[in-house]
Amino acid sequence: MASTRADDTDEGTHVSGIDWDPTLETGEPLVDEQHRAFYVMCGDLVALDPGDTASVMDVIDRLGQYAEVHFATEEALMDRVSYPKEELAGHVAEHRAFRDKAATMAIDFRRGWTTDTGALLDYLSAWLTDHIDRQDRRMADYARAHGARTDPDE
């Protein structure tokens, strides 16, 4: 099993072929810290042999568990700032769609129906980048405009 190597540089965090792009930062400290953690876990997945099902499932499970923590953070922030209902509904719907797709992909791996970590990584990378760029930026801008901030120590 290959090891994951992470380097913090001025350009961001590079982890085994998965790059955190600092232009994705929302300005919400805890949210950004959690986003970077997702990229680290994706790097962990890149470093694995796709045939090592137990290790792949461990990372997939950690990603799923962390998504729950992260989504709860975002949803609590939106609640705290009385985020507009229509925007909240769309944001939460994207979280729900991610959960559903991730659960399906996890089942496929667990049952041995696929060992294609590339497809999973493509999905995670595209979803994270799109969701952060569209939904999370809008949420963070609204929170800042309404005097709320997240704190990584919360």
C-alpha positions as CSV (number, residue, x, y, z in Angstrom):
1,M,0.0,0.0,0.0
2,A,1.4,3.4,-1.0
3,S,1.7,6.0,1.6
4,T,0.0,9.4,1.4
5,R,2.3,12.4,1.4
6,A,0.9,15.8,2.1
7,D,2.9,19.1,1.6
8,D,1.6,22.5,2.7
9,T,2.8,25.0,0.2
10,D,1.9,28.5,-0.8
11,E,-0.3,27.0,-3.5
12,G,-2.3,24.9,-1.1
13,T,-2.2,21.3,0.1
14,H,-1.1,18.7,-2.4
15,V,-2.0,15.2,-1.5
16,S,-1.2,12.3,-3.8
17,G,-2.6,13.8,-6.9
18,I,-5.5,15.6,-5.3
19,D,-4.9,19.3,-5.0
20,W,-6.7,21.7,-2.6
21,D,-7.1,24.9,-4.5
22,P,-7.0,27.9,-2.2
23,T,-9.3,29.7,-4.6
24,L,-12.0,27.4,-3.2
25,E,-11.8,29.0,0.2
26,T,-15.0,30.4,1.4
27,G,-13.6,32.6,4.2
28,E,-15.4,30.5,6.8
29,P,-12.6,29.0,8.8
30,L,-14.2,25.8,10.0
31,V,-15.9,25.1,6.7
32,D,-12.6,25.7,4.8
33,E,-10.7,23.4,7.3
34,Q,-13.3,20.7,6.7
35,H,-13.1,21.1,2.9
36,R,-9.3,20.7,3.1
37,A,-9.8,17.5,5.1
38,F,-12.0,16.1,2.4
39,Y,-9.2,16.6,-0.1
40,V,-6.7,14.9,2.3
41,M,-9.1,11.9,2.5
42,C,-9.4,11.8,-1.3
43,G,-5.6,11.8,-1.4
44,D,-5.7,8.8,0.9
45,L,-8.0,7.0,-1.6
46,V,-5.6,7.9,-4.5
47,A,-2.7,6.3,-2.6
48,L,-4.5,3.0,-2.2
49,D,-4.4,-0.1,-4.4
50,P,-8.0,-0.4,-5.6
51,G,-7.8,-4.1,-5.0
52,D,-7.3,-3.5,-1.3
53,T,-11.0,-3.5,-0.6
54,A,-10.7,-3.2,3.2
55,S,-8.6,-0.1,3.0
56,V,-10.7,1.4,0.2
57,M,-13.8,0.8,2.3
58,D,-12.1,2.3,5.4
59,V,-11.5,5.6,3.5
60,I,-15.0,5.5,1.9
61,D,-16.5,5.1,5.4
62,R,-14.4,7.9,6.8
63,L,-15.5,10.1,3.9
64,G,-19.1,9.3,4.6
65,Q,-18.8,10.0,8.3
66,Y,-16.9,13.2,7.8
67,A,-19.5,14.3,5.3
68,E,-22.1,14.0,8.0
69,V,-20.1,16.2,10.3
70,H,-19.4,18.7,7.6
71,F,-23.0,18.9,6.4
72,A,-24.1,19.4,10.0
73,T,-21.6,22.3,10.4
74,E,-22.9,24.0,7.2
75,E,-26.6,23.4,8.1
76,A,-26.1,24.7,11.6
77,L,-24.5,27.9,10.2
78,M,-27.3,28.4,7.8
79,D,-29.8,27.9,10.6
80,R,-27.9,30.4,12.8
81,V,-28.1,33.1,10.2
82,S,-31.6,32.4,9.1
83,Y,-30.5,31.5,5.6
84,P,-33.3,32.1,3.1
85,K,-35.6,29.0,2.9
86,E,-35.3,28.5,-0.8
87,E,-31.5,28.7,-0.7
88,L,-31.4,26.4,2.3
89,A,-33.6,23.9,0.6
90,G,-31.4,23.8,-2.4
91,H,-28.2,23.5,-0.4
92,V,-29.6,20.7,1.8
93,A,-31.0,18.9,-1.3
94,E,-27.4,18.8,-2.7
95,H,-26.2,17.3,0.6
96,R,-28.9,14.7,0.4
97,A,-28.0,13.9,-3.2
98,F,-24.4,13.5,-2.2
99,R,-25.3,11.2,0.6
100,D,-27.4,9.0,-1.7
101,K,-24.8,8.8,-4.4
102,A,-22.0,8.1,-1.9
103,A,-24.0,5.4,-0.2
104,T,-24.7,3.7,-3.6
105,M,-21.0,3.8,-4.5
106,A,-20.1,2.4,-1.1
107,I,-22.5,-0.4,-1.5
108,D,-21.1,-1.2,-5.0
109,F,-17.5,-1.4,-3.5
110,R,-18.6,-3.4,-0.5
111,R,-20.4,-6.0,-2.7
112,G,-17.5,-6.1,-5.1
113,W,-19.5,-4.8,-8.0
114,T,-16.8,-2.3,-8.7
115,T,-13.3,-1.6,-7.7
116,D,-13.0,1.6,-9.8
117,T,-11.7,4.2,-7.3
118,G,-11.1,6.5,-10.3
119,A,-14.8,6.9,-10.9
120,L,-15.4,7.6,-7.2
121,L,-12.6,10.2,-7.1
122,D,-13.9,11.8,-10.3
123,Y,-17.3,12.1,-8.7
124,L,-15.9,13.4,-5.4
125,S,-13.7,16.0,-7.0
126,A,-16.3,17.3,-9.4
127,W,-19.0,17.4,-6.7
128,L,-16.8,19.1,-4.1
129,T,-15.5,21.7,-6.5
130,D,-18.9,22.5,-7.9
131,H,-20.7,22.5,-4.5
132,I,-18.0,24.7,-2.8
133,D,-17.9,27.1,-5.7
134,R,-21.7,27.6,-6.0
135,Q,-23.4,26.7,-2.7
136,D,-20.8,27.1,0.0
137,R,-19.5,30.5,-1.3
138,R,-23.0,31.9,-1.3
139,M,-23.7,30.5,2.2
140,A,-20.4,32.0,3.5
141,D,-21.0,35.4,1.9
142,Y,-24.5,35.4,3.5
143,A,-23.2,34.4,6.9
144,R,-20.5,37.1,6.9
145,A,-23.1,39.7,5.8
146,H,-25.2,38.7,8.8
147,G,-22.3,38.7,11.3
148,A,-21.8,35.0,11.7
149,R,-18.5,33.1,11.5
150,T,-17.4,29.6,12.1
151,D,-14.5,28.8,14.4
152,P,-12.3,25.8,13.8
153,D,-12.3,25.2,17.6
154,E,-16.1,24.9,17.8
